[in-house]
Amino acid sequence: MRVSALSRYPVKSMQGERLESAAIGTHGIVGDRQWGVLDLDTGLMLTARREPALLMASARLVDAPHVHDVELEPEVLITLPDGTVANDDASLSAWLGRRVELRRAEPDTEATYEIALGIDDEDVAPWVQWTGPRGSLHDSTTAQVSLVTEGSMRSWEWRRFRANVIVSGPDRAEDGFVGQHLHIGSARFDVRKQIDRCIMTTRAQPANDREDAIERDLTVLKTINAERATFLAIGMMVERSGTITVGDDVLVAPTAPRVSTE
């Protein structure tokens, strides 16, 4: 298997950016899911599960200006559906019609999320809440980087699954990596889980300079639930930072022999 595409999503649930090469840090791809839109009235971090409009905006990282020759961390640039740049919380609040703030993940702060549970139609489903990991705005404490094969995505649009790493390979081939360790580029990962899918996969998404618009399609999730027991893609934790580049091989790390204590 080889890496065929890389993606980063700086703001949770917004459109992201394609990369030719990605730096891997302690929380995953550097800059991935590092910002989110906080609903000030509920205290919840918004996602496109509750607020589908988020998918219509896009986010990318831009280099911050140097100040007295000090290199600053990149900043995030958010473009709204009408092409304007949301440069403050007031712009985001006016667009979404609710009081929100753009928040960056903090090392000691956890965000709270919600999801429609149990059935395909979130309009009548019960909603539950959970707390995410510290240091990033990923949904799971056991999945900092997501990986999926081209075969598993079938003819579905890849953006529905918001995976970080897309690799060559047949349907379900990535599932065999769960419980193993992978070398990709100079980084190493511990593959912890299969990723279960939610209503996000059915959401409409806008066209961009590479792809056409995606229509709302409830059959995507119904098919995944029926044929794949809700799972598509795998979640990995970073064991060693490094760099991944399109074209890199995906290699299973050899298992260290057990040392007898007898």
Secondary structure, DSSP 8 states (H G I E B T S, - for coil): -BEEEEEE-SBTTSB-EEESEEEEETTEETTTT-EEEEETTT--B--TTT-GGGGGSEEEEE----BTTB----EEEEE-TTS-B--SHHHHHHHHTS-EEEEE--TT---EEEEE-SSS-TTTS-EEEEE--SSS--S-TT-SEEEEEHHHHTTS-GGGTT-SEEE---TTGGGGGTTSEEEETTEEEEEEEEEE--GGGG--B---SSS--B---THHHHHHHHHHTTEEEEEEEEEE-EEEETT-BEEE----------
